[in-house]
Amino acid sequence: MRLWHKDLISVLPRLQILGQWRECCLIAKNIAEKGTPNHLLVNKIILYPIEHFYRYASEVSDEMESRGYKCDFSKFTQYIRVDKCHVTHGEMFESWHNHRYLMQCFYNLQEKHDCDGMSEEEWSILVNKFYYVWVKN
């Protein structure tokens, strides 16, 4: 279980963006039923106001819809409800989704590419954004 770095959402390969939505819904269910996501890689969610997770899931949902996938946000909001979310993308998981975590996620995706887990086109899109946003700055 993993929440990909927030800045990678827009370039996640098909399998990862679809899986991320499933994970968001499962994490939301676990939080609602158990009070915690109960997984080492995502337990940090509970260190932040729930609006951060809500915003993250909303961005994943929006990205899926922009790619033409059907995404029923009510599957998430049946577990996590937020009246108004004022968390910006930059504020979301601010100290967790830092440069170090970005690099960890990037290398995880690189390993998936090296093992033929994504197309060359998907990898190229990811690398181009990674280079433009993080290496050039």
Secondary structure, 3 states (H helix, E strand, C coil): CCCCCHHHHHHCCHHHHHHHHHHHHHHHHHHHHHCCCCCCCCHHHHHCCHHHHHHHHHHHHHHHHHCCCCCCCHHHHCCCCCCCCCCCCCCCCCCCCCHHHHHHHHHHHHHHHHCCCCCHHHHHHHHHHHHHHHHCC
